[in-house]
Amino acid sequence: MKNVDVIQEKAKAILTSNACPELKEAAEKYLNDKDNKKALDELIATAKASRMKIDDVIAFFKSEGGIEKLGAETAANIVAHGEEIKAKGAVYCDCPACTLAREISE
């Protein structure tokens, strides 16, 4: 079991990150009832499911939808970074939200 203080800190950070709505909702539920094991288990499961594989990030930001979402320059920067970390062995995205999700779920 992870240190409760660490999980609470990460859950609070999720609320202000660019995390998906499902992860933010699970973090909020947990923070509202920290003694509820079910809420903690749900947060951990949602965090694990929310981590994006780097291949998916690269594919999305190469697509028209990814380019439209953040603009061509930002999308290209994300793709370049994704390819760089993938070449170094990364499997998952290293953005702040995915990093928080990884830290909670591992």
C-alpha positions in Angstrom: 0.0 0.0 0.0 1.3 3.4 -1.0 1.8 6.1 1.6 -1.6 7.8 2.1 0.0 11.2 2.2 1.6 10.7 -1.2 -1.6 9.5 -2.8 -3.5 12.5 -1.4 -0.8 14.8 -2.7 -1.0 13.2 -6.2 -4.8 13.2 -6.2 -4.9 16.9 -5.4 -2.4 17.5 -8.2 -4.6 15.6 -10.6 -7.5 18.1 -10.0 -5.4 20.9 -11.4 -3.7 18.9 -14.2 -4.8 18.3 -17.8 -6.0 14.8 -16.7 -9.0 13.2 -18.3 -12.4 13.9 -16.7 -12.7 10.3 -15.4 -9.4 10.6 -13.5 -10.3 14.0 -12.1 -13.7 12.6 -10.9 -12.0 9.6 -9.2 -9.5 11.8 -7.5 -12.2 14.1 -6.3 -14.3 11.2 -4.9 -11.2 9.9 -3.1 -10.3 13.3 -1.6 -13.9 13.7 -0.4 -13.8 10.4 1.4 -10.2 9.4 2.0 -11.2 6.6 4.4 -13.2 4.8 1.8 -11.2 1.9 0.4 -13.5 1.6 -2.6 -12.8 5.2 -3.5 -9.0 4.5 -3.2 -9.3 1.3 -5.3 -11.3 3.2 -7.9 -8.7 6.0 -8.1 -5.9 3.5 -8.6 -7.8 1.6 -11.2 -8.8 4.8 -13.1 -5.3 6.1 -12.9 -4.0 2.8 -14.4 -6.5 3.0 -17.2 -5.9 6.7 -17.9 -2.2 6.4 -18.7 -1.7 6.9 -22.4 0.7 4.7 -24.4 3.3 6.8 -26.2 2.4 5.2 -29.5 -1.2 6.4 -29.0 0.0 9.9 -28.2 2.2 10.0 -31.3 -0.6 8.7 -33.5 -3.1 11.2 -32.2 -0.9 14.2 -32.6 0.0 13.2 -36.1 -3.7 13.1 -37.0 -5.8 15.9 -38.1 -7.7 15.8 -34.8 -4.5 16.2 -32.8 -3.3 19.0 -35.0 -6.7 20.8 -34.7 -6.7 20.4 -30.9 -3.4 22.1 -30.1 -2.2 23.5 -33.4 0.4 22.3 -35.9 3.5 23.5 -34.0 2.5 22.2 -30.6 1.4 18.9 -32.1 4.7 18.5 -34.0 6.6 19.2 -30.8 4.6 16.6 -28.9 5.2 14.1 -31.7 9.0 14.8 -31.7 9.1 14.5 -27.9 7.1 11.3 -28.0 9.4 9.8 -30.6 12.4 10.8 -28.6 11.3 9.2 -25.4 10.0 6.1 -27.2 13.5 5.7 -28.7 14.8 5.7 -25.2 12.4 2.9 -24.2 9.4 4.7 -22.9 6.1 2.9 -23.2 3.8 5.6 -21.7 3.4 9.3 -22.1 5.4 11.4 -19.7 3.1 14.4 -19.6 2.2 15.7 -16.0 -1.2 14.0 -16.0 0.1 10.6 -17.2 3.0 10.9 -14.8 0.6 11.5 -11.9 -1.5 8.5 -13.0 1.6 6.3 -13.1 2.7 7.4 -9.7 -0.7 6.6 -8.2 -1.2 3.3 -10.0 2.2 1.8 -9.4 
